[in-house]
Each structure stands twice: as structure tokens, then as C-alpha cells.
């Protein structure tokens, strides 16, 4: 059958008539992991960014939103009338130095890997929305675990292994043909020996060879 891919990152979609494939799920998982790495690259190392005066106990754990709030709170205390004015909330640095630091922290907007490049808030919201969409897609691809027909419902790997083990057991059962089953039954019940004795008695009463009446019994 023709292979169907998802629009955004090219995940392979299973057809309803196909058997479940662990290899296909693993390949999709690798693609999802790669996309998450791309998202992290777009955002950058926020936690490793050093900001003078940023205290997590006051401003919260470093995140894109908290860094923007911190910068805006600093900008709110600046009067843009003299580039050499002292900014008391920034250890009495002059305004030009403060603005230079802000520009260095923000970076060049044109280098953003997002489609939105005119606003940091817009760029962050774009990444956030992409993450939410990806999460919803992943949930859709995986489906509802409770609807699994296997006994194992807490793990896809466990469910696949359960189906695999059941298939292996069926294969082993198919290897036993009717003669094997009859042989095992005879060994357990002794019926084969009883038939042999009865056949010999019958042959003796009829006055014929045991081979003449044995056909189909063994």
C-alpha cells in the first residue's frame, strides 16, 4: 500500500488494514525527538543566560516569559532623556550601557528562527503554539491507551510484547500436527498399547493377520 506521511514533520501514518509495526513507531519517535531538539535550538539556552540583577527567588525560574518581564520592569525605571543618566536600579550604570546590555541579551531579531521576527513576545508565542500543536498531534498518533484490546494498557511496548508473545505461542502450537497430538495422548493415556492388544485378540479370533485389520488405527 502507498505510504502516507504527516504534513509537518513527515511521520509515517498506519493504515487501518496494516499490522502494528514497532520499527515504524520507533522511526516516528526519532522524528518527534528531532523536532523537539529544533524547538530547543530556536529558544536558546535561557537558563544559562546571565543577567545582572536577575534573582530567581524574586523573578521566578528563568524562562523566556520571565526574562521578558524582567527586562520590561527594568525599562520601566528608565527615562529616555539623557544617555548618560544614571539608572539606580541597574547599579548606577549609565543609560547607554544599560541599553547596550539589553541589546546584547535580546540579540539580533533577524536571527530568530521563528517566522515572527518583529517581536520577542510574538516569537515566544509562536514556539509555544507549535509545541501545543505537536503535543496534541502526538496524543492523536498514540491514541487512547485504555482502548487497547490487550491486557497490558499502561505501555505500548508492553502491549506489543504481549501480542508478540501470543503470536509466538500460536506458532509453536501450529508446529504440532495431528500425529504429534495423537502420540502425546497415547503416551499419557496408554490408549495405543490397549489398541494393540485388542487388535491382536481380534486377529486371533478371526484367524487373520494383525496387519490386515490394523490399517487406519496407528
C-alpha positions in Angstrom: 0.0 0.0 0.0 1.1 3.6 -0.5 2.9 5.2 2.4 1.1 8.2 3.9 3.2 10.9 5.7 2.0 13.7 8.0 2.2 17.2 6.6 4.5 19.0 9.0 7.4 16.6 10.0 6.8 13.6 7.8 5.7 11.0 10.3 4.6 7.7 8.8 0.8 7.0 9.3 -0.5 3.5 9.7 -3.3 2.3 7.5 -6.2 0.7 9.4 -5.6 -2.5 7.5 -1.9 -2.8 8.4 -0.4 -4.7 11.3 1.2 -2.7 14.1 4.9 -2.0 13.4 7.4 -1.4 16.2 10.0 -0.2 13.6 7.6 2.4 12.3 6.7 3.6 15.8 10.5 3.9 16.6 11.1 5.9 13.4 8.3 8.3 14.2 9.6 8.7 17.8 13.0 9.6 16.4 11.4 12.3 14.2 9.4 13.7 17.1 12.6 13.8 19.3 14.4 15.7 16.5 11.6 18.3 16.2 11.8 18.9 20.0 15.6 19.5 19.7 14.9 22.0 16.9 12.4 23.8 19.2 15.1 24.0 22.0 17.6 25.3 19.4 15.1 28.1 18.4 14.6 29.2 22.0 18.3 29.0 23.0 19.9 28.4 26.4 17.6 30.6 28.5 18.7 29.0 31.8 22.3 29.6 31.0 21.8 33.3 30.2 23.5 35.5 32.8 21.6 38.7 33.7 22.8 41.3 36.2 20.3 41.7 38.9 18.1 38.7 38.0 17.3 36.7 41.1 15.2 33.6 40.6 13.7 34.0 44.1 12.3 37.3 43.0 11.6 37.0 39.3 11.0 33.2 39.1 12.8 30.4 37.3 14.4 31.6 34.1 12.1 31.3 31.2 11.5 33.3 28.0 8.4 34.9 29.6 10.1 35.7 32.9 13.2 37.2 31.1 11.0 39.5 29.1 9.1 40.6 32.2 12.4 41.3 34.0 13.7 43.4 31.1 10.5 45.4 30.9 10.5 46.0 34.6 14.0 47.5 34.2 13.0 49.6 31.2 10.1 51.0 33.2 12.5 52.8 35.5 14.4 54.5 32.7 13.8 58.0 31.5 15.0 58.2 27.9 16.2 61.9 28.1 19.9 61.5 28.6 22.0 58.6 27.5 24.4 59.3 30.4 21.7 59.3 33.1 22.3 57.0 36.0 20.0 54.1 36.3 19.8 53.4 40.0 18.1 50.0 39.6 21.0 48.9 37.5 23.8 49.6 39.9 24.0 53.2 38.7 25.1 52.3 35.2 24.6 55.0 32.6 21.7 54.6 30.3 23.8 53.9 27.2 25.5 51.0 29.0 22.1 49.7 30.2 20.7 49.8 26.7 23.8 48.1 25.3 23.4 45.2 27.8 19.7 44.9 26.9 20.6 44.8 23.2 23.2 42.1 23.9 20.7 40.0 25.9 18.0 40.3 23.3 20.3 39.7 20.3 19.5 40.4 16.7 15.8 39.9 16.0 16.5 39.0 12.4 18.4 35.9 13.5 15.3 34.4 15.1 14.5 31.0 13.5 10.7 31.7 14.0 8.5 33.1 11.3 7.8 36.0 13.7 10.9 38.3 13.9 9.4 41.7 14.8 8.5 40.8 18.4 10.0 38.6 21.1 6.6 38.0 22.6 5.3 37.0 19.2 8.2 34.7 18.6 7.8 33.0 22.0 4.0 32.6 21.4 4.7 31.1 18.0 7.1 28.5 19.6 4.5 27.9 22.4 1.7 27.3 19.9 3.9 24.9 17.8 4.6 22.9 20.9 1.0 22.7 21.9 0.1 21.6 18.3 2.8 19.0 18.4 1.6 17.7 21.8 -1.9 17.3 20.5 -0.7 15.5 17.4 1.4 13.1 19.4 -1.6 12.3 21.6 -3.6 11.7 18.4 -0.9 9.4 16.9 -0.7 7.3 20.0 -4.4 7.1 20.7 -6.2 6.2 23.9 -4.3 3.6 25.9 -7.4 2.4 27.6 -8.8 1.3 24.2 -6.1 -1.3 23.8 -7.5 -4.8 23.5 -4.5 -6.3 25.2 -4.3 -7.0 28.9 -1.4 -4.6 29.1 -2.7 -1.0 28.8 -0.1 1.1 30.6 2.7 0.8 28.0 2.7 0.5 24.2 5.9 -1.6 24.4 4.2 -3.9 26.9 1.1 -4.3 24.7 3.2 -5.0 21.6 5.3 -7.6 23.5 2.1 -9.2 24.7 0.8 -9.6 21.2 4.2 -10.8 20.0 4.3 -13.5 22.8 0.8 -14.6 21.9 1.8 -15.0 18.2 4.9 -17.0 19.2 2.7 -19.3 21.3 0.3 -19.8 18.3 3.2 -20.6 16.0 4.5 -23.2 18.4 1.1 -24.8 18.7 0.8 -25.0 14.9 4.0 -27.0 14.8 2.3 -29.9 16.5 0.4 -31.8 13.8 -2.3 -34.4 14.4 0.2 -37.3 14.7 2.2 -35.5 17.4 -1.0 -34.8 19.4 -2.1 -38.5 19.0 1.3 -39.6 20.1 1.3 -37.4 23.1 -2.2 -38.5 24.0 -1.2 -42.2 23.7 1.9 -41.7 25.9 -0.2 -40.0 28.6 -3.3 -42.4 28.5 -1.8 -45.7 27.3 -4.6 -46.0 24.6 -2.1 -47.0 21.9 -1.0 -50.1 23.9 -4.6 -51.0 24.6 -5.5 -50.8 20.9 -2.5 -53.0 20.0 -3.6 -55.8 22.4 -7.3 -55.6 21.3 -6.2 -55.8 17.6 -4.1 -58.9 18.2 -7.0 -60.6 20.1 -9.4 -59.7 17.2 -7.0 -61.0 14.6 -6.6 -64.3 16.5 -10.4 -64.8 16.8 -10.8 -64.0 13.1 -7.9 -66.1 12.1 -6.3 -63.4 10.0 -3.0 -61.4 10.2 -2.9 -58.4 12.5 -1.6 -56.3 9.6 -4.9 -56.9 7.7 -7.0 -55.2 10.4 -4.5 -52.6 11.6 -5.0 -50.1 8.7 -6.0 -46.6 9.9 -5.6 -47.4 13.6 -2.0 -46.2 14.0 
